């Protein structure tokens, strides 16, 4: 009887573990993989046009192809991945028309958020923004273009969060992710299309409560980035996934 009870207990525990893996650990694991792939795209470790083979990703991360497929579909909804019938997934490579549309959207949203940010900005918030701006300049000086682009995106995302409008902040986050791809494809090496001190100047305007000046400054700032873009040819490539995620 004891053996039977122990066996039953072990069987029940195994079932619970399997259930937890599917409903809990599995979902958490997929969320982690999604974030890792997303960051690799935004940081340009995965280049625009790079193929994302389901079987290779499944092997690298030790999960099923079905799980990888769902993750790629989620990234496709954010325009970071392109899904093509019979060809599979690849990192999105935005067209110049898409680039213009993204920056037009950023003009509409980010500029209008500046008065909200100016009214809500606290000294601690300003310090965080200045730290991001400093790290961005240091990355540029060190020739770390991908990291500088990532830090610039984080600066703009943090600004949007400080507005207090969560839906618009989430929209800005997606626009910044797409902008990172655009800068990877069309941006010039060594700078981000704007002066390295731009972000510091914007923080000063916001600290001083100069709302209209902050709006105008953001307009010029985004236009400068867009004006710096140039079309560059690039070819599809098969990235070394183990090197990127290993």
N, C-alpha and C positions, 0 to 999 in steps of 0.2 A: 504493500500500500504506500509505504514511504517513497519507494522508487517511482511509483506511478504518480504520486503527488509532485515529486521533484521534476519529473519529466513534463507534467502538465504545466508546472510553474515556469520551467524553462521555455516551453513552447509559447506560453502566453507572453513572456518577456521578449522573446524573439519577434513575435508579431508586433508588440508595441514599438520595438526598436525600428522594425521595418516601416511601420506607419509613421513614426517620427521622422525617419529619413525622407519620406516622400512629402509629408506635409510641413515639416519644420526644417530639418537640416538641408533637405534638397532645395527648398525655396531660398534659404539663407545662402547656400552655396551658389545658386544661380545669380542671386543679387550681387555677390562678391565678384563673380566672373564678369557680369555685366559692367560693374564699375571698373574692373581692371582693363577690359577691352576699350571702354569709353575713354578712360584716361590715356591709354596708349594712342588712341586716335587724336585726342585733343593735344597731347604732347608731341605728336608727330613721330612717335616711335613706329607707328603704323602709318605709312604715307598714303596720301590720296591716290586711289587707283589700285592699292594693294589688294590682292585676292585673299578672301577669308574662307578657306575650305573648312566645311563642317567636320569632316573626318579628322583633319589635322588639329583643329581646335579641341575636339572631343578627346583626342589622345593627349594633348598637352595638359588639359585641365582635369582629365580623368572622369568625365561625365558623358552622358549619352549624346548622340547626335540630335535627338529630339530636344534635349535641353538647350544645346547650342543654337538650334534653329529658332527656338523661342526668344533667346537672347538677341540674336541677329535681327529678328523681326521687331523687337523693341527698339533697337538702335536705328532701324530703318524708319520708325515712326518719328525719330528725332532728326532725320535727314543726315545722320552720320554714316550710315551704311546704305548701299544701293543693292537691291535684290533683283537679279535678272534671270528670267526663265532659261533653263538649260545651261546657264553659266554660273549661277550661284551668287554668292555675296562678295562685295568688295567695298573698300572704304570709299565713301562718296568723293567725287571730284567735281566741285561746283563749277558751273559755267560763269562767264563774265556777267551774263544777264542775271543769274541768280545772285551773284555777288552784289550787284547794284540794288537788287530788291532787298537783300538782307540789310544793307546799310541804310536804305530808305526807311525800313521798319525800325531800325535802331534810332534814327533821327526822330521819328514820330514818338517813340516810347521814352527813350532815355532822356531826351531834352525836357520833356514834360514832367519827368520825375524830379528834376533838380530842385524846384521850390519845396517839394515835400521833404526832400533830404535836408535842405538847409534849415527847415523848421524843426527837424527831429534830431539833427546831428549833435552828439555829445562829445566831449573831449576824448573819451576813450575810443569812440568810433573813429575820430580823426586820426588818432595815433595808429590804429590798425591800418587805415588807408595809407598813411605815410610810410608805414613799414612795407606794405606791398609795393608802393612806388619805388622805394629805395632798393628793394630786392630786384625789381624789374630792371632798374638802371644797372645794377651790378651784373645781372645776367647778360645784358647787352654788351657791357664792357668786356665780359669774359668770353664773348662769342657764343653764348648759349641761347641761340635764337628761339628754339622750341620752348625753353623754360621761360624766356621773357614774354612770349606770346601767351603762355599759360597764366603767368602772373598778371598780365594786362587784363586778361579775361576775368580773373578773380577780382581785380580791382573794380571793374564795371559791374560784376555780379553783386559784390558787396554794397556798392552804391545803391543798386536797385533794391536790395534787401532793406537798406536803411530807410527807404521811402515808406515802409510799413504796408505796402500793397503787395500781398503775397502772389496773387495771380500774375501781375505784371512782372514781378521779380523772377518768377519761374519762366516767363516768356523771354525775358532778357537773358537768362541763363542759357536757354536754347539758342538764341540769336548769337550769343558770344561763342558757343561751341561751334556753330556754323562759320562764324567769323574766323575762328582759329584755323579751320580747314581752308578758308579763302586766303588767309595770309600765307599758309603753307604753299598754296599753289601759285598765287600771284604776287606775294610780297617780296620786297627786296631784302637781301641778306644784310644784317648788321643794324637794321632799325625797323621800327614798326609803323613808319609812315607819319609819325608825329614827333615833336620834340621830347626828349627824355624827361624834361621837367614839367611837362604838361599836367600830369596827374597831381603833382604837388601844388601847382598854381590853382587847379580846380578845387582842391581841398581848402585852400586859403579863402577862396571866394565863398565857399559853402560855410566855413567857420564864421566869416564876417557877415553872413546873412544876406549877401548880395545876390539875390535870386535871379534877377534879370541878366546880370553879368554871367552867372553860372550857366544859365540856359544858352546864352550866346557863345560862351566858351565851349560848351559841349558840342554845339553845332559845328563850330570851326574844327574842333578836335576830330570828330567823326569824318568830316569832309576831307581833312588832311590825310587820314588813313586811307579812305577810299581813293583819293587822287593819287596816292603812291602806288596803287596796284598796277601791275603790268602782266600781260598774257605771256605765259611760259609753257612750252610744250613739255609734257611728261609722259612716260610710258608706264603701263601696268607692270607690276612686279610681284613676285611671290616672296613674302617676307619670311625670315627665319623665326617662326613662332616660338620655338624653344628658347632662342636667345632673348626674345622680347619678354616672355612670361616665365622663363625658367628661374 
